[in-house]
Amino acid sequence: MSATYALFEKDREIGVSDGTPIRYTVRGAGDGPAIVLANGWSCSDAYWITLVPDLVERGHRVILADTRGHGESGLPRPPGFKGRNITDEDMSVERIALDLLEVATVEGAEQAVFVGHSMGVQTILEAYRQAPELVVGLVAIAGPYENPLNTFYGRGFWNHLFPLGRVAVTAMPGFLTKAWWKVGDNAAFGLKAAQAIGAAGPKVTAELLAPYITHLSTRDPVILFKAIDGMRRHSAADLLPDVKVPVLNLVAGQDRFTPPAVQRHMHDVLPDSEIVEFDDATHCLPIEEPEAVTDAIESFLAKRVALRVS
């Protein structure tokens, strides 16, 4: 049975190479490259609510996995008190990317387009680094290519504050840890909070955001902070000039988490890059402009990726 926050039942599972159980689903049966989706930090599948069925309807096979420590996917071992048994490597971007590659391999994908939102952009770039022979295209949606805390809200001091936040979360009493985000039954409150911090715009409804908020309320904040630390320690800046597949950058003009300048720079550095900007969108771009996002991806697949695989 799928978790209450899941929009797509994760009806398949593999134990990846470090023993972590990864739950996932495959939708559609197209003959072309598989579409592999990479979730953002703290996300399950809420941001793909429109994209998955639209891509399937257009004849694509879509692979959607829950990130380790998120959704119905597990961890390589019991986390222990305050997550002490989970190492930096366990929640690294490199390891998360390898999970997706192992899932794609098990599903027999010989060619794949990796689509990432938020943290998922770092994940898909790392997937390309590890298996360039598999990847035939990349789609980056409102996400960074390296440490997001250096540009969060357009300021770099967040990176310096992170260690303090990590100490605070680790020191949090157990009863507060379990109740830290208990807003799962109050989607309206979650929406107001997301809009207040600039994570969501006026097109995002409580109904659209509810699955994400509910999922967030089930997560261990210590594990989530370990994932943030993994993002801080990762960079694909050195890789960008050498990416040899087409890349589509979908940029949210009002994104405070990944300011537009970050993806514009990525577009400038990548050898084969296309950019589409959504002036009024925020970090919730996939659910704010779902039809336009799908159309942009479909056009990219037809015009850029098809030429590569034909």
MOGI-V157341 format. One record per helix or strand of 3 or more residues. SS is the DSSP state (alpha for helix, beta for strand). FROM is the first residue (numbers start at 1). TO is the last residue. If there is no record, write none. Layout:
BEGIN
ss=SS from=FROM to=TO
ss=SS from=FROM to=TO
END
This chain:
BEGIN
ss=beta from=12 to=15
ss=beta from=21 to=27
ss=beta from=34 to=38
ss=alpha from=46 to=48
ss=alpha from=51 to=57
ss=beta from=62 to=65
ss=alpha from=81 to=83
ss=alpha from=89 to=91
ss=alpha from=93 to=106
ss=beta from=112 to=117
ss=alpha from=119 to=130
ss=beta from=135 to=141
ss=alpha from=148 to=150
ss=alpha from=152 to=154
ss=alpha from=157 to=171
ss=alpha from=174 to=179
ss=alpha from=187 to=196
ss=alpha from=206 to=216
ss=alpha from=221 to=232
ss=alpha from=237 to=240
ss=beta from=247 to=252
ss=alpha from=260 to=269
ss=beta from=273 to=278
ss=alpha from=285 to=288
ss=alpha from=290 to=309
END
